[in-house]
Amino acid sequence: MTGKHAIGARVLDVARGWIGTPYRHQASAKGVGCDCLGLVRGIWRELYGSEPEPLPAYGRDWAGQSGAEDRLNAAALRHFIARPSGAEAEPGDLLLFRWRPHMPASHCGILIGDGRFIHAYEKAAVLASPLAPGWARRICGLFRFPDL
C-alpha cells in the first residue's frame, strides 16, 4: 500500500502481532510481556530498528500526580507526527489518554478503526478493545507514526 495510509496499515499489522502478550510493567517483549508504552516501543522497534531514545525507569503511578510532567505527550511530540486538533483519527494512529482533566497522559494505544483500539491492559494482556465513550472522552493526543 502506498500513500497516506501506508504507515497506518503497517503499524496495525505489527500491532496485531502483539495481541495476547501478557501485561508486564516496563517490559517490551512480544509474547513475553509489555505495558502500554512497551507495546508502542516494540512496534517502533519493529518498524524502525531501534528506539529513538533511552527510556528512564518509571513507576506505576508516574503520571498520577497533579502537576506532574506530561512525559508521554512530550515524547510523542518529539518522535511522532502530531495530528491537528479536530483531525479525524485514522487506523494506525497513536492515541494518548489521560484519566482526569489537567493530568498528564498516562495510557496509550493504537487505533484499529471501526471503534476499536489495541493496547496493553493492566492485569490482562495486549488486546483489541472497543473505543467506548469512557475511553474516547479521555483521548488527549493523536499522533501518526513517521513514514518509513
C-alpha positions as CSV (number, residue, x, y, z in Angstrom):
1,M,0.0,0.0,0.0
2,T,1.2,3.5,-0.8
3,G,0.0,6.9,0.0
4,K,-1.2,8.5,3.2
5,H,-2.5,5.2,4.7
6,A,0.6,3.1,4.1
7,I,2.2,3.7,7.6
8,G,-1.1,3.2,9.4
9,A,-1.6,-0.2,7.7
10,R,2.0,-1.3,8.6
11,V,1.5,-0.1,12.2
12,L,-1.7,-2.1,12.5
13,D,-0.1,-5.2,11.0
14,V,2.8,-5.0,13.6
15,A,0.4,-4.1,16.5
16,R,-1.8,-7.1,15.8
17,G,1.2,-9.4,16.2
18,W,1.4,-8.2,19.9
19,I,-2.1,-9.2,20.8
20,G,-2.1,-11.8,23.6
21,T,1.3,-10.6,25.0
22,P,0.9,-10.6,28.8
23,Y,0.9,-7.3,30.7
24,R,4.2,-6.6,32.4
25,H,5.1,-3.2,33.8
26,Q,8.1,-1.6,32.0
27,A,8.5,-4.6,29.7
28,S,8.6,-4.5,25.9
29,A,9.0,-8.1,24.6
30,K,6.5,-9.5,22.2
31,G,4.9,-12.7,23.5
32,V,6.7,-12.3,26.9
33,G,5.3,-9.1,28.4
34,C,4.7,-5.3,27.9
35,D,2.8,-2.4,29.3
36,C,1.1,0.2,27.1
37,L,4.3,2.1,26.5
38,G,6.2,-1.1,25.9
39,L,3.7,-2.0,23.2
40,V,4.4,1.3,21.4
41,R,8.2,0.9,21.9
42,G,8.0,-2.6,20.4
43,I,6.0,-1.5,17.4
44,W,8.6,1.3,16.9
45,R,11.5,-1.2,17.0
46,E,9.8,-3.5,14.5
47,L,9.2,-0.6,12.1
48,Y,12.4,1.4,12.5
49,G,15.0,-1.0,14.0
50,S,15.8,0.8,17.3
51,E,14.1,3.0,19.8
52,P,14.5,6.7,19.3
53,E,15.8,7.5,22.8
54,P,16.7,5.7,26.1
55,L,13.8,5.2,28.4
56,P,14.2,6.0,32.1
57,A,12.6,3.7,34.7
58,Y,9.1,4.7,35.7
59,G,6.8,3.7,38.5
60,R,3.2,2.5,38.1
61,D,2.0,5.9,39.4
62,W,4.4,8.0,37.3
63,A,1.7,10.2,35.9
64,G,-0.8,10.1,38.8
65,Q,0.1,13.4,40.5
66,S,-1.4,16.8,39.7
67,G,1.3,19.0,38.2
68,A,3.4,16.0,37.1
69,E,5.3,16.5,33.9
70,D,3.5,15.2,30.8
71,R,6.4,13.0,29.7
72,L,4.3,10.7,27.5
73,N,3.0,13.6,25.4
74,A,6.4,15.3,25.3
75,A,8.0,12.1,23.9
76,A,5.2,11.7,21.4
77,L,5.8,15.3,20.2
78,R,9.5,14.5,19.8
79,H,9.1,11.4,17.7
80,F,5.7,11.2,16.1
81,I,3.7,13.5,13.8
82,A,1.1,15.4,15.8
83,R,-2.3,15.3,14.2
84,P,-4.1,18.7,14.4
85,S,-6.8,19.2,17.0
86,G,-10.1,18.1,15.5
87,A,-8.4,15.8,12.9
88,E,-10.2,12.6,12.3
89,A,-8.3,9.7,13.7
90,E,-7.1,7.1,11.2
91,P,-6.2,3.4,11.6
92,G,-2.7,3.0,12.9
93,D,-2.7,6.4,14.8
94,L,-1.2,6.5,18.3
95,L,-3.8,7.6,20.9
96,L,-2.8,9.1,24.2
97,F,-5.2,9.1,27.1
98,R,-5.4,10.9,30.5
99,W,-7.7,9.8,33.3
100,R,-8.6,13.2,34.6
101,P,-8.5,16.7,33.2
102,H,-5.3,18.6,33.9
103,M,-3.4,15.4,34.5
104,P,-0.6,14.1,32.2
105,A,-1.2,11.5,29.6
106,S,-0.8,8.1,31.2
107,H,-2.0,5.5,28.7
108,C,-1.6,4.8,25.0
109,G,-2.9,2.6,22.3
110,I,-3.1,2.1,18.5
111,L,-6.4,2.9,16.7
112,I,-7.7,0.0,14.7
113,G,-10.7,1.8,13.3
114,D,-14.4,0.7,13.5
115,G,-14.5,1.9,17.1
116,R,-11.6,-0.3,18.4
117,F,-8.0,0.1,19.5
118,I,-5.1,-2.1,20.6
119,H,-3.5,-1.5,24.0
120,A,-1.8,-3.3,26.8
121,Y,-4.3,-3.6,29.7
122,E,-3.1,-4.0,33.2
123,K,-4.0,-7.4,34.8
124,A,-4.7,-8.7,31.3
125,A,-2.7,-8.6,28.1
126,V,-2.4,-6.7,24.8
127,L,-5.9,-6.8,23.4
128,A,-8.3,-5.1,21.0
129,S,-10.9,-3.2,22.9
130,P,-13.9,-1.1,22.0
131,L,-13.2,2.6,22.0
132,A,-16.2,3.1,24.2
133,P,-17.2,6.6,25.4
134,G,-15.3,6.1,28.6
135,W,-12.1,5.7,26.6
136,A,-12.9,8.1,23.8
137,R,-13.5,11.1,26.1
138,R,-10.1,10.5,27.7
139,I,-8.1,10.9,24.5
140,C,-5.7,13.8,24.9
141,G,-3.3,13.2,22.0
142,L,-3.5,11.9,18.4
143,F,-0.3,11.1,16.5
144,R,0.9,9.5,13.3
145,F,3.9,7.2,13.1
146,P,6.6,8.8,10.8
147,D,6.9,7.3,7.3
148,L,9.4,4.5,6.9
